[in-house]
Amino acid sequence: MECLFGPLGKVIYIILYVVGAIAAILPTYQKNKDNYYYRSLGASGAVSAVLFAGLVIVPQLPIRFMFIPIDIPGFIFGPIYLGISAYLDKRGNSNINHSAHFWGAAFGFLFTLVLCITASHLSVLENFIEQIKSTPHISPIICK
């Protein structure tokens, strides 16, 4: 993993988490800034950013729900999660900020993609394809 970000990895993680939380809430804030009664608090957008950052690097990352003992590869889970989050956000009628989940995930994916391309030795596309081809096992990360 040294090929990714070296000693800056911890700092990059903190930046990903904090900026991911901010990026996740901005669309909701923009939509509800004049609604005095709207409240949203939580870290789920930042958690989505971290999860999807991991899926850029290891798309085979197994995702498991607490009560469903089946691993779902991240590259399958990701689009399903985004679709459900978008649907539930559009549907409304809940006290969960599904928009933050969606935008946090999008930020985490794009942040890590851009960072890997510009500041690491990870061949993102080659690594992604190799990871998908290695189903059901996670293959080693491919660095330049």
C-alpha positions, -999 to +999 in steps of 0.1 A: +000+000+000+030+023+002+025+030-035-007+048-029+001+078-007+030+069+015+033+087+048+006+112+037-021+084+039-034+094+073-037+131+064-054+122+032-078+100+051-087+129+075-092+152+045-114+127+028-136+122+058-140+159+068-144+173+032-166+143+024-189+152+053-191+188+040-196+178+004-223+154+013-244+180+032-240+209+007-267+198-018-292+192+011-283+226+026-288+243-007-322+227-011-334+234+024-316+266+034-348+286+037-367+258+055-364+268+092-378+234+103-354+212+084-327+195+105-299+172+094-271+159+116-249+129+112-217+114+097-233+090+072-222+111+042-186+110+054-189+073+060-202+068+024-172+089+011-148+066+029-166+034+017-166+045-019-130+056-017-122+021-008-142+008-037-121+027-061-090+009-049-105-025-041-137-029-060-139-065-049-142-053-012-168-076+003-198-057+018-220-076+042-252-065+060-256-074+096-285-098+092-277-111+057-247-134+058-238-130+021-208-110+009-216-086-020-186-074-040-183-036-038-185-031-075-220-046-074-230-030-041-219+005-052-244+011-080-272-006-061-265+017-031-264+048-052-297+038-069-315+031-037-302+063-021-313+084-051-347+067-051-353+072-014-341+108-015-366+115-044-394+097-026-388+116+007-411+108+036-383+099+060-361+115+085-329+101+068-308+123+046-304+099+017-290+128-004-260+129+019-254+092+014-255+097-024-233+128-025-209+115+001-204+083-020-199+103-052-174+126-035-154+097-021-153+080-054-142+110-074-118+123-047-100+090-046-100+086-084-085+120-090-060+116-061-049+082-074-044+095-109-025+126-099-006+117-067+000+080-065+016+052-085-017+032-087-028+024-122-065+029-113-081+015-145-058-014-148-062-022-110-100-019-113-101-043-142-077-068-126-097-067-093-130-074-112-114-103-132-102-119-100-137-126-088-143-139-061-109-132-046-092-099-040-061-096-061-030-075-051-031-038-059-012-029-091+012+000-088+032+016-117 
